[in-house]
Amino acid sequence: MSNPAQRVPPPTRLPGLITTPLSWLYSIGINHKNRRYDAGQGVARLRPVISVGNLSTGGTGKTPMVHLVVRMLQELGHQPVIAMRGYGAKPGEKGDEQLEHEQAVAGVPIVAQPDRLAGLRSLFASVTGQSLDVVVLDDGFQHRKIARDLDMVLIDATRPPDRDALLPRGHLREPLRSLGRADLVILTHTEQLDQEEIGELVRRVSVYAPAPVLTARHIWSGVTQYTRQEHGWSAELIPLDAMASKRVYAASAIGNPQAFLAMARQHGLKVVHHHQLGDHAAFSESQAQAWGNAQTQPDSPPLLMTRKDWVKAEKLGSWGDGVRVIVPELSVEIEDVERLRIAIQSVCLSA
């Protein structure tokens, strides 16, 4: 494996002479905002709050981590609510991440709006909200209007933050010193590193983060093949070993598509083409029609998508009968999961 210490963020479309001063101005604004919140200005305290966030823009594996936290809370006898911004959703519609939450943790209330504080207050004032006893903030590290009892920060191990830069020059939303606010740091996508690389990255991150640093692997437990039929989609769960050496087209609109493709190749899939859109982008009817037409050819490969993309794409009406879409069943595996469980339990016990 290549050493993550040698990796640098991909260049932006703008030259460094422009992005460097813009990153400097961005840091001034972030530092001013953080000083206000550090002083307690404009911070509201609700019920116990667990924040799952990150230091950088998308691709850290935040969504499956939210699902893990929600399930842990349910196992402990709690009734959580997920609060999220709903990024990428059109007015009156649900975004991809909200739809994915609804499928993965069915029945858990979700507040999805830019003003999460107002949404939570409205929910807690309702009959439904009376029994909800803990909030899980999805992408909450920068959303500091709401006080939190456990601040979890995820770091993509394939994008070391100490080799990155602030927006717009790099991926970082905040300077590295902001890790000092974290109660727990989790390195994700470590399945793409060897043990020596993981240990080195833990040491480097610990320089900035006094909190415990855990490691997590993203794993595929299997894949679901969806086949378009006259009246909708049929679903068939397929074991991973049946996918070895299978040719696929890939399509994605996620924060870190390279991690997705790397995992596909690790499982023996042969990605013959990748159609890449920006994070949260919507697929079009014409794209669905083109993918459907491509699969009418003999021995044409199926389409590979993440579930985050599939929850949007399955609604398109131009696929055509017989189209096959393969969706991995993704979960997250934490090396010291008991430490996370204890941290979550202590939040609820101290409330």
C-alpha positions in Angstrom: 0.0 0.0 0.0 1.2 3.5 -0.6 2.1 5.5 2.4 -0.6 8.1 3.3 2.1 10.4 4.6 3.1 10.9 1.0 -0.4 11.7 -0.3 -1.5 15.2 -0.9 -4.9 16.7 -1.6 -5.8 16.8 -5.3 -5.3 20.2 -6.9 -8.3 22.5 -7.2 -9.3 24.0 -10.5 -8.0 27.4 -9.3 -4.3 28.2 -9.2 -2.5 28.4 -5.9 -2.0 32.1 -6.2 -5.8 32.5 -5.9 -6.6 29.6 -3.5 -3.9 30.4 -0.9 -5.2 33.9 0.0 -8.8 32.6 -0.1 -7.9 29.9 2.4 -6.2 32.5 4.6 -9.4 34.6 4.5 -11.5 31.5 5.2 -9.4 30.7 8.3 -10.0 34.2 9.6 -13.7 33.7 9.4 -13.6 30.2 11.0 -11.4 31.4 13.8 -13.7 34.3 14.6 -16.7 32.0 14.7 -15.0 29.5 16.9 -13.9 32.1 19.4 -17.5 33.1 19.8 -18.7 29.6 20.4 -15.7 28.9 22.7 -17.0 31.7 24.8 -20.4 30.1 25.0 -22.1 32.8 22.8 -25.2 31.5 20.9 -24.9 28.0 22.2 -28.2 26.2 23.1 -28.4 23.1 25.4 -31.1 20.6 24.6 -31.3 16.9 25.6 -28.2 14.8 25.5 -26.4 15.3 22.2 -23.9 13.1 20.4 -22.3 14.8 17.4 -20.8 12.8 14.5 -18.8 15.1 12.3 -15.6 15.6 10.5 -12.8 18.1 9.9 -13.0 17.9 6.1 -15.5 17.9 3.3 -17.3 14.6 2.5 -16.2 11.1 2.2 -15.2 10.2 5.8 -17.9 7.5 6.2 -20.1 9.6 8.4 -23.5 8.1 7.4 -22.7 4.5 8.5 -21.2 5.8 11.7 -24.4 7.6 12.5 -26.3 4.4 11.9 -23.9 2.6 14.3 -24.4 5.2 17.0 -28.2 5.1 16.6 -28.3 1.3 16.9 -26.1 1.4 20.0 -28.4 3.9 21.6 -31.4 1.7 20.8 -29.6 -1.3 22.3 -29.1 0.7 25.5 -32.9 1.4 25.6 -32.9 5.0 24.3 -35.0 6.7 21.7 -32.8 8.8 19.5 -33.6 11.5 16.9 -31.2 12.3 14.0 -30.7 16.0 13.2 -29.1 17.0 9.9 -28.9 19.9 7.6 -30.4 18.1 4.6 -27.7 19.2 2.2 -28.4 18.9 -1.5 -32.2 18.4 -1.0 -34.6 20.5 -3.1 -37.3 22.4 -1.2 -40.1 20.0 -0.2 -38.0 16.9 -1.1 -35.7 14.6 0.9 -32.0 14.5 0.3 -29.9 11.4 -0.4 -28.6 11.1 3.2 -32.0 11.4 4.7 -33.4 8.7 2.5 -30.4 6.5 3.3 -31.1 7.1 7.1 -34.7 6.2 6.6 -33.8 2.9 5.0 -31.0 1.9 7.4 -32.6 2.9 10.8 -36.3 2.8 9.9 -38.7 4.5 12.4 -36.1 6.9 13.9 -37.3 10.5 13.7 -35.2 12.7 11.4 -35.0 16.5 11.6 -33.6 17.7 8.2 -33.4 21.4 7.8 -30.6 24.1 7.9 -31.8 25.4 11.2 -31.5 22.2 13.2 -32.1 23.9 16.5 -35.5 25.3 15.4 -36.4 21.9 14.0 -35.5 20.0 17.2 -37.3 22.5 19.4 -40.4 22.1 17.3 -40.2 18.3 17.5 -39.6 18.3 21.2 -42.7 20.5 21.7 -44.9 17.9 19.9 -46.4 14.7 21.3 -44.0 12.6 19.2 -41.0 14.4 20.6 -41.8 13.8 24.3 -40.3 10.3 24.3 -37.1 11.2 22.4 -34.3 11.3 24.9 -31.0 11.8 22.9 -30.0 13.7 19.7 -27.6 12.4 17.1 -26.2 15.3 15.1 -25.2 14.2 11.6 -22.3 16.4 10.4 -22.4 18.4 13.7 -18.7 19.4 14.3 -19.1 22.8 12.7 -22.7 23.2 13.8 -21.9 24.7 17.2 -25.2 26.4 17.9 -26.2 23.2 19.7 -24.2 22.1 22.7 -23.0 18.5 22.6 -22.1 16.0 25.3 -20.0 13.8 23.0 -18.1 15.3 20.0 -17.0 12.5 17.6 -14.8 13.6 14.7 -14.1 11.3 11.8 -10.9 11.5 9.7 -10.5 9.8 6.4 -7.3 7.8 6.7 -6.6 8.1 3.0 -6.6 11.9 3.3 -4.3 12.7 6.2 -5.3 16.2 7.6 -1.7 17.2 8.3 -1.1 16.8 4.5 -4.1 18.8 3.6 -5.1 22.5 3.5 -8.1 24.7 4.3 -10.8 25.3 1.8 -10.7 26.2 -1.0 -7.1 25.1 -1.5 -7.7 21.7 0.2 -10.5 19.7 1.9 -10.3 21.1 5.5 -13.2 22.9 6.9 -11.2 23.9 10.0 -7.6 24.1 11.1 -6.0 21.0 12.7 -6.0 22.7 16.1 -9.8 22.4 16.1 -9.3 18.7 16.9 -8.7 19.9 20.4 -12.5 20.2 20.8 -13.1 16.5 20.0 -14.0 14.0 22.7 -13.3 11.1 20.4 -11.4 10.9 17.0 -12.0 8.0 14.7 -9.8 7.2 11.6 -12.0 5.7 8.9 -11.2 3.8 5.7 -8.2 2.1 7.5 -8.9 -1.0 5.5 -6.8 0.7 2.8 -3.7 1.0 5.0 -1.4 -1.5 6.6 -0.8 -1.6 10.3 2.4 0.4 10.1 0.7 3.2 8.2 -2.3 3.2 10.6 0.1 3.5 13.6 2.0 6.4 12.0 -1.2 8.2 11.3 -2.6 7.7 14.8 0.6 9.2 16.2 0.4 12.2 13.9 -3.2 12.9 14.6 -2.6 12.6 18.4 -0.3 15.6 18.2 -3.4 17.7 17.6 -6.1 15.7 19.3 -5.7 15.0 23.1 -8.8 12.8 22.9 -8.6 9.0 22.3 -8.0 8.1 18.6 -9.8 5.0 17.4 -9.6 3.2 14.0 -12.5 2.0 11.8 -12.7 -0.2 8.8 -15.5 0.0 6.2 -16.6 -3.4 5.1 -19.0 -4.8 2.5 -21.1 -7.6 4.1 -22.6 -8.4 0.7 -24.3 -6.7 -2.3 -27.9 -6.3 -3.4 -28.6 -6.6 -7.1 -31.7 -4.6 -8.1 -33.3 -5.7 -11.4 -35.8 -3.4 -13.2 -39.0 -5.1 -14.0 -42.3 -3.9 -15.5 -43.8 -2.8 -12.1 -40.6 -1.7 -10.3 -37.4 -3.2 -8.9 -36.7 -6.7 -7.6 -34.0 -7.2 -5.1 -31.6 -10.1 -4.6 -28.9 -10.4 -1.9 -25.7 -11.8 -3.5 -22.7 -13.1 -1.5 -19.4 -11.2 -2.0 -17.5 -14.2 -3.3 -20.0 -14.5 -6.2 -18.8 -11.0 -7.3 -15.1 -11.9 -7.8 -13.8 -10.9 -11.3 -17.2 -9.5 -12.2 -17.1 -6.6 -14.7 -19.1 -3.5 -13.6 -19.7 0.1 -14.6 -19.5 2.4 -11.7 -21.4 5.7 -11.1 -21.1 7.9 -8.0 -22.0 11.3 -6.6 -20.2 11.0 -3.3 -17.4 12.9 -1.4 -14.6 10.3 -1.8 -15.3 8.1 -4.9 -11.7 6.8 -4.8 -12.3 5.0 -1.5 -15.5 3.4 -3.1 -13.6 2.3 -6.2 -10.7 1.0 -4.1 -13.0 -1.2 -2.0 -14.7 -2.5 -5.2 -11.3 -3.6 -6.5 -10.4 -5.1 -3.2 -13.4 -7.4 -3.6 -12.3 -8.5 -7.0 -14.7 -6.3 -9.1 -13.3 -5.1 -12.4 -14.4 -1.4 -12.8 -14.4 -0.9 -16.6 -15.7 2.7 -16.4 -16.6 5.3 -13.7 -19.2 8.0 -14.2 -18.4 10.6 -11.5 -20.6 13.5 -10.4 -20.0 16.0 -7.5 -21.0 15.1 -4.0 -24.9 15.0 -3.6 -25.5 15.6 -7.3 -28.6 14.2 -8.8 -28.5 11.7 -11.7 -30.7 12.6 -14.7 -33.3 10.7 -16.6 -31.0 10.8 -19.7 -28.2 9.1 -17.7 -30.6 6.4 -16.5 -31.7 5.8 -20.1 -28.2 5.7 -21.4 -27.2 3.1 -18.7 -30.3 1.1 -19.5 -29.5 1.2 -23.3 -25.9 0.0 -22.6 -27.2 -3.0 -20.8 -29.1 -4.2 -23.8 -25.8 -5.3 -25.4 -24.7 -8.9 -24.9 -22.5 -9.5 -21.9 -22.9 -5.9 -20.8 -21.8 -5.3 -17.2 -24.2 -4.2 -14.4 -24.0 -0.7 -12.8 -22.3 -0.4 -9.4 -23.6 2.4 -7.0 -23.4 3.2 -3.4 -26.7 3.1 -1.4 -26.5 6.9 -1.0 -26.7 7.2 -4.8 -29.1 4.4 -5.2 -31.8 6.0 -3.0 -31.9 8.8 -5.6 -31.4 6.9 -8.8 -34.1 4.2 -8.1 -36.8 6.8 -8.5 -35.8 7.7 -12.1 -38.3 6.4 -14.7 -36.1 5.9 -17.7 -34.1 2.8 -16.8 -35.8 0.3 -19.0 -36.7 -3.3 -18.1 -33.9 -5.7 -17.3 -31.4 -3.2 -16.0 -29.2 -4.4 -13.2 -27.8 -2.2 -10.5 -25.5 -3.6 -7.8 -25.4 -1.8 -4.4 -22.9 -2.8 -1.7 -24.2 -3.4 1.8 -21.8 -1.1 3.8 -21.1 -1.2 7.5 -18.4 0.1 9.8 -16.2 -1.9 12.1 -14.4 -0.2 14.9 -11.4 -1.8 16.4 -12.1 -0.7 20.0 -15.9 -0.6 19.7 -16.4 -1.1 23.5 -14.7 2.3 24.1 -17.2 4.0 21.9 -20.1 2.1 23.6 -18.9 3.3 27.0 -18.6 6.9 25.8 -22.1 6.8 24.5 -23.5 5.2 27.6 -21.8 7.8 29.8 -23.5 10.6 27.9 -26.9 9.2 28.6 -26.2 8.3 32.2 -24.9 11.8 33.0 -28.0 13.5 31.6 
